[in-house]
């Protein structure tokens, strides 16, 4: 099967969670005999006025087309962020040339909803893997600029205020006169209309997609409540593989104290400061805290963390480690803390910890609370509450049998092979309407197969053509494929 997979960024320059997920998915599919071509964004500050530059390469045996454009040159940068006709025009030409069986978008950020609409117009079955809240929230995280977690229903005036208060001139008045600024933002009709247009466009776009993969039930429920048709969204957790793990390597190295770890982004919304503050509330206990992650992207936040570690040798910003060293890092830790202040989705770090029989202490929020069962495979604490986190860590110290009990309660982690089995089933179902797909692609090819003559393209997307029959109201791959008559 031929798949074009789109993602906002792709290794080696970009190495975030969605980027590695796209790489792992593409590599696993190719290992099973599929042909995969990746399309990604390389830069948004370089490119021709009114179009896209591109570069083709092969990364680790995966064909990659890297696109660059100058967002600052867009006539309407706010709209281009979610409906980019430059990307749409280029994707139209690319899909018409390659004629894939499936167009699979991972995330959505930077690629924009326009690419999905183009694939739909060409009759190419579409699959979206949700990795965050970009389709609902321009800030991606559903975490407001004032640090509060957003809830549904989404209010455009509240969004306008949130985006506005990213700027200092609005932030201080928002803190001093919150009610007055609420009234001010309700009068900002242009900003509100722009946000409402974004919400409507992306909701309509998702409701044209053949299959939407949600790695967590929590994320699925959020998107359904936001107006995405339930029958389109399938719950399918991501898989993680550690083939070198053995019962011996899973044994923890001996320690006289509690070894606490954090693995992830060193950023405020990840709540690393909550962990450090919790540890400082327990000056009399034998524990160490190591926070692994890149300290360079947010220097002000890193400086705050360094102030928290000052004078307490138990706390350490441990930096980054090589991906192949994750097993050694986890085997030297007794417990992982995931103190995020935003909802999360299906955090890889929790699955990796469980694969290494390492209990997790996590914020009682969103996708974290779905994976961590309090008192069974980990512990939960109130989000952002350092005192409550300290209470849970002290429990691990005061009750010697609690940590082994939590380790014993960790179940098996889904493998990448199992994830790919489910993805192949989804592909086979959505690609079942091959005759209509081929006819529309033939029509597109007969229009001239507008292959660009140089490394830049420009153009505009056209409205959605036609519609597909919605899938029945089912949530798992197995029930969904049965409803499609796959068995």
N, C-alpha and C positions, 0 to 999 in steps of 0.2 A: 504494500500500500504506500502511496506517495502522500507525504504530509508536509505542508508548509507551517512551521511553528514560529510565531511572532512573540517577542518579549521585549520589554523596554531596554534592557542591556544584556550583555552576554560576556562570559570570560574571554580572554584573561584580564582585561583591564578592569572589569567590574565583577565583583565577587560576593554580592549580597545573596540573601536566601533565595529569591526568585530566580536570580541568574544561575545559581548552581542547580536549582530545581529544573530549569529549562535544559541545562547541559546534561544532567543525569537522565532526564526523560528522552532527549534526543539520542544520547548514546545507547540507552537500553533498547529503544525502538530499532535503531540500526543494527544492534547485535541480534535482533530477532528477524532481520531480513527486510525491514521497512526502509524506504528511502526518505530521508528527512532533510529539509532545507530550512535553515533558521534565518529569520529577518529580525534585525534589532536596530536600536538607535545607538549611535556612537557619540554624537555631539549634538547639542541644541544651540550652540553659539557659533557655528560655522556652516557655510553653505551658500548657494546662490540666492540672490533676491528673488523670491517667489518660486522656490522649488527645493529639490533634494539632490544632494550629492551622494554617491554610494561607492562602496569598495567591496569586491568579492574576495573571499579567502577561504581556506580550509583550516579549521581549528580542531585538532585531535580527531581527524577523519570526518568532521562534520562540516558540510558546506554552509557558509555564513555570508549573508549580505548585510553590511553595516551601513546604515543611513545616517546622514548628517544634514541638519537644516538650521537656519538662523531664526529662532523663535522671535527674537526682538524685531525682525523685519516683517513679521506677520501683520496684516491689516488689523486683525483683532486677536491679540495674543491670548486673551481669556478664552475665546471660543476655539482657537487653534489647539489649546491644551486638551480639549476633549473631542473636537471635530476638525481634524487637520486635513484639509483637502489636498495638500502637497503629498502627505503620506498616502491618502486614498488614491490619488492618481498613480503614484508609483506602484502601490500594491496591486492595483487593477492590471497594470501592464505585466507585473511579475507573475501574478496568478494566471493570466491569460496565456503567458508563455509556458509556464511549468505545468499547468493543468493538474493540480493535486486532487487527491480523493477527499482530503480534509484540510481545513484551515483551522489551526489550533492556536488560540491566543492565551498566553500565560500572563496574568495580571491585566494590564490595560493602559497603565500610565505611559505617556509619550507616544505609544503606537496610536492611541485614540480610538474612539468607537467607529470612526470613519472606515477603518480597515475591515471591521466586521460587516458593515453595511455593503461595502464593495463585494466581499465574498458572497454575501447573500444575493446580491443582484446578479452575480455570475452563476448562481445555482450551486455553489460549492458548499457542502455541509460544514457547519461551524461548531467548534467546541471552545469553551472558555474555562480556564482554571482560575478560580478566585484565589488570590494570595493576600488580599487586604481589602480595604474599604474604598478604593479609588473610585469605583463607579457611583458611590454614594457621597463621597466626601473629597473635596478638592485637596484637603490636607492629608488624605490617604488613611489617616489613623483614627478618625472619629474622636480625636483629642483636640479640644479647642485651644486657641492661642493663650487662654488664661489658665490652662492646665486642667480644666474640667472635662470629664468624659461626656461626649454627646449621647443623647438617647433619641429614640424614635417617638413620634413622627418628626421628620426633619423639617425645620422651619427656615425658610429662605432668609428672613430678616435676621434670625440668629446666626445663620451662616455668614451673612454680609458683615455683621458685627465682628464675628470671629476672624474673618479674613482682614477686615479693616484694622483690627487691633494687633495685627502683626506689625503695624507701623507705630512707631513711638508716639506720634502726635495724637493718636487715638487711644493708646494703651493706658496712659495715666488718667485721662478723664474717665475711662471705663472703670478704673479702680475707685476713683473718688466719688463719682456720681453715676452709679450703675443704672438706676431707674431712668434718669434723664437720658443716658446714652441709648437705652433701649428704645425710647421714643425717637431719638435722633435717627437711629438705624432703620426704624420702621418707615421713615420718610424718604429713605434713599431708594427711590423706586427703580432707578436704572440698575443698580447693583442687584436688587431683589429680582428683577426680571431676568437678568443674566443668569443668576443662580437657578431660578425656576426653569429657564430654557435648558441649562445643563442637565438638571435632574430629569426633565421630560425626555430629552434626547437619549440619554444613556439608559433610562428605564425602557424606552421603546426599543432601543438597540438590543438590550439583553433579552427582551421578549420576542425577538426574531431568531435568537440563537437556538441551535438544535439541542445542545446539551451543555449544561453549566456544571462543572465539577466543583464541589465545595469540600475542602479537606476537614471541615468540622461541622457538626450539627448546629453549633452556635452560629457560625457564619451563614449557614443556610437559612436559619430562622430569621436572621436580621434582614437578609435580602428579600425573603418572602414578605415580611412585614413592610418593607419599603416599596412593595408593588411588583416584584418579579414573580411570574407565574410559577407556582410550586412544582408543576409537572416538569419543568425544565431543569430543575436543580437536583443534582445527584450527590449524595454524600459518599465520598471516597477518600479515606485518609491516605496521606503519602506514606511511602515505605522507606525504611532505612536499613542498610546492610553493613555488617561488620563481619566479614567471612573469617577473619583471623581470631575471633573470640573463642576461647575454650573455657571450661570450668576453672582451669588454673589461672588464666589471665583475668577472670572475673573476681578473683579473690582480692580483697582490699589489702594494701600494704599496712602493716601494724602502725598504730599511732596512740599516743597517750591522751590526746585531746580530740575535740570535734573539728574535722576539717570541712569547712564550708566553701563552696565555689559558686562563682557566677561566670557564665559563658555567653558572650553576645556583644551587642553594640554598646559602646560607652556613650550613652546619650541620656538626657534627662527623662524622656518618656519610658525608658527601660527601668528606671527606679533604682539604679545602682546606689544612689545616696541613701535610700531607705535601708538597704542592707548594711551599709557602713554605720549609719546612725543606730540601727538595732544592735550591732556588735558593741558599739561604744556605750550602750546602756547596760552592758554586762561586763564591766571591767574586771570582775573578780573570777571569771570562768576561764577554763582552758579551752580556747578555740582559736582557729586561724581562719581568715577570710581572704581568698584569692579571687580577684576579678580579672578574667581573661577577656581581652578585646583591644581594639585599636584606639589609642588615646588621642590621636591627632585630629579627627574631624571636628570635634567640638572643644576647643581649647579652654573656653571659659568654664564649661562644665567639668572638664578634667581638673582644672585648678581648684574648683570647689571640692572635688573628691580628694585631691592631694591634701587640702586643709583638714579634711576629716581623718586622713590617715596619719597626720602629723602627731607625733608623740605616742602612737599606738603601733608597736611593731607587729601586732597580730594581723593588721590590715595591709593588703598589698594590691597595687595595680600591676598585674602580672604580665601585661602585654599580650601579644598574639602568639599563637603556636601554629605549626604546620598541620594541615588537615589530617595527615597520616599519624599525628601524635595525639589525636583525640582520645584514643583508648587509654594511653598512659596517663593523660591528664585526669580522666574520670576515675581511673583505678586508684589514684592518689587522693580522691575526695570521698568523704562520707555522705555528703548530701549536696544537692544543687538547689540554689535559690533562684526563682524566677519572679522578681519583684515588680514586673511591668505595671505602669500606670494606665496603659491603654488595653483594649480588649484582647489583643493578639488574635491569632487564627488557630493554627495547629502547630505550635512551636517545635521546630526541629530539635532544639536543645532538650526538651522534655523527652522526646522519643529516644534521643541518643542516650540520655541518662538512664532511661528504663532499660534500654538494650544492654547497658553495663550494670544492671541491678543496683542502680543508685537512686534512692528516694528523692523526691522533689518537694520543696516547700515553695508554694506559689501564691500569688495574689488570687483571692477568691473572685475572679472576674473572667468573663468571656471564655475563650478557647482554653485558657489555663485550667479553669475550674472543671471543664469537661473532661480533661485528661487526668487530673490529679483527684483521686478520691480520698477525702480527708480521713485519716486514720487507717487507710488500707494500703496505698502505695506512696503516700506522702501526706503533707499537712497543708492546710490553707490558712491564710491570714487576711485581714482587712486591707484592701489596696491602699498603699501609701502610709500605712500605720506602722511606724517603726517599733512602737511599744508592743503591738500584737505580734509582729514578726519576732521580736526578742522573746516573747512568751513561748512561742512555738519552738524556737531554737533551744530555750532552756529546758523544755520538756524532753528533748532528745538527750540532753545532758543528765537530767535528773532521773530518767527512766531508762536504765541500761538495756532493757529488752525491747524498747520501742523501735529502735533503728533496725535490728534484725527482723522484727515483725513487719515493718514496712518493706524491707527488702524482699521478704517472702511473699508479700502481697502483689508484687509487680508481675504482670502477665506478659505474654510474648508480644513482641513488636512486629508489626506487619513488615514483610520484606518488599524490596523493590520488585521482585518477580511477581508477587501477588498484586502489587499496584499496577504493573504493566499488563497483567492478565485482565484486570478490570478495564484499563484504558483501551486495550485492543477490542474488548467487547463493545465499548461505547463507540469506537471508530466504526466497527462493522455495522452497528445499528444505524448510525447517522449517515453512513455512506451507502445505505441500501437503496437510496433513490438515485442510483447512478445514471439512469437514462435521462432524467431531467437535467442533472448536472452536466452531462456531456452535451446535450442540445444547447444549453445556454453558453457553454464555453465555445462551442462551434460558432454560435452567433457572434460572440465576442471576437473570435479569431477572424471571422469573415468581415468584421468592421475595419480590418486593417492591421490587427495585431500590432498596435502602436509601440513597437520596440523603440526605446529612445536611442538617438544617434550618439549621445555622449553621456557622460556621467552626471546628468542632472535632468530633472523632470519638473513639470509644473502643470497644474490643472485643478479642476473642481469636482467634487463628488456630486452624484445625482441622487434623487430621492429613492427610497426603498421601493423595489418592484416586487409585487406578489407577496404571498405569505405562506407559511407552512402550518400544517395541522399540529396543534399542541400535543405534547405527550401526556399520558394519564398522570394522575396525582400520586406519584411514587417517589421515594427518596433514595433508595439504595440501588446499586448497579444491578443486583440480581432481580429485584422487583421491576425495575425500569426496563431491563432487556426482555423480561417475560411479557410485559405489557406491549412491547414492540413486536412480539411474535418471533423473537430470536430463537427460542427453544421450540 
